[in-house]
Amino acid sequence: MRALLCHCRNYRSEVKRLSNTPAGIQPEKVKEKILEAQDAVVVLLTVEAGDRIEEFIPRLAEDIQIMAKDTAHNTLVLFPFGHLSNKLADSDTTLKALDLLEESLKDFNPKRAHFGSDKKLLLDIFGHKGNVRYREYN
């Protein structure tokens, strides 16, 4: 599992169309076409085939909470982002990981971007030390 955590001044994503790649992807139902947040920690998450998500999700949730504390911002956005690996988990595993992460961070009331779509994306990242953090769990 890989994650890129970004402290963003502004975040915006807009679903443009459902994706048909990688082969076998099963997009979830679109609940919100547009998602916006300000002063947020945005988590771009890639779940890989073979990931032990029950083990990795608590570690990721802890790293997210540390960043939220370090930046003094409790707004969180969870963004499925398959672009950090070329060995992606199947749709069911990725959705389960997102659900577990969302549940682990429920005190923050995280927003979740759509899984399984091509999206227009705006990341307006603050320019301070620790504004972007890469994490890899294996």
N, C-alpha and C positions, 0 to 999 in steps of 0.2 A: 504494500500500500504506500502510496506517495501523496504528499500534500504540500501545497504552496499556500502559506498564510500571508495575507496582505492587509496592512492597515490602510483602509481607503477613506479618503475624504468623501468621495461619491462613488457609488456603485449603481449600475443599471444593466439589466439584461432583458432582451426581448426575443421571444420565440419567433423564429421566421418560418420554420417548417420542421416536420418530424423527420428524424434521420433514418436512413436505411443502412448505415455503416457504423460499426463493423457488422459483418454478416451475422444475422440472428438477433440483432438488437430488438428489444421489445420496449418501445417508448411508453412511459406512463401517460395517463390522461392529463391534458393541459388544464390546470386550475387557474393559473394566472399567466397571461401572455407577457406582461411586463412586471418586473420586480425591481424596486429601487430601495436604496438605503444610503444614509449619510453617517459619517464617522463610525465605520463598521470594520470589524475583522471579517474578511472574506476568505473562505477556505475552499480552494480549488482542489478537489479530491479525485484521485485515480485509484480504483480498486483493481488489483491484479489477480489473475488466475492463481489459485493456490493460497491466497491470503488467508490467514487465520484471523478473521475479522473480530471474533469474540475476544481475542487477545489484543489486537491492535487498536480497536476503537477506544477503549479506556485510556490508552497511552496518548492517542491523538486528542481526545477530549481534554486531557490534562494539559497538553501543549497549547491548545486553543485557549483554555482558561488562563494560563500563564500569560499569553499574549494579550488577552483582554485586560488582565490586571496591569500589565506593563504599560499598556497604552491608555488605560483608564476609559475604555469604551466597551460596553457590554452588548452592543448590537452585533449580531452574528449573521452571516449569510453562508449557507452550505451550497456549494456549486459543483455538481458532478462534472469532472473535467478529464476525459479520457486521453488527453494529449501528453501526459507525463510518462507514458509507457506504451510499448507495442505488444504487451501480453495481458490484455484486459480480461477481467472476470466477466462472467455472463451477466445478463441484465438482472436476474433474480438476486444474485449475490451482491451486486452493486446496490440495488434498492434496499436489500436487507441491511447493508452497511450504513447507508444513509439514514434508514429508520433508527438503527441502534445509536448512531451519532446524534441524531436529533433528540432522541430520548435521553441520552447521557447529558445533553446540554439544555434540557427543558427549562431550567431556571433562568436561562438567558432568552427564552422564547425565540429560537433561531428561525430565520426565514430560509426557505429552501428553493433553489432554482430548479427548473424542470429537468428531468432526466430523459434523454433520448431525443434531443432536438438540436438543430442548428440554431445558434443564438447569436444575436448581435450583443456585444459585450463592451461595457465601459468600466474600466478600473482606473480611478483617479487616486493614485497612491501617494500618501504623505511622504515627504522627503526627510525622514529622521532615521537615526540609528535603530535598527531592529524593525524597520517598517515592512520588510519581507523576510519570511523564514521558510526554508525548505525542510521538510521532514520525510524520512523514509523509514518504514517499518518492515522488517523481515526477520 
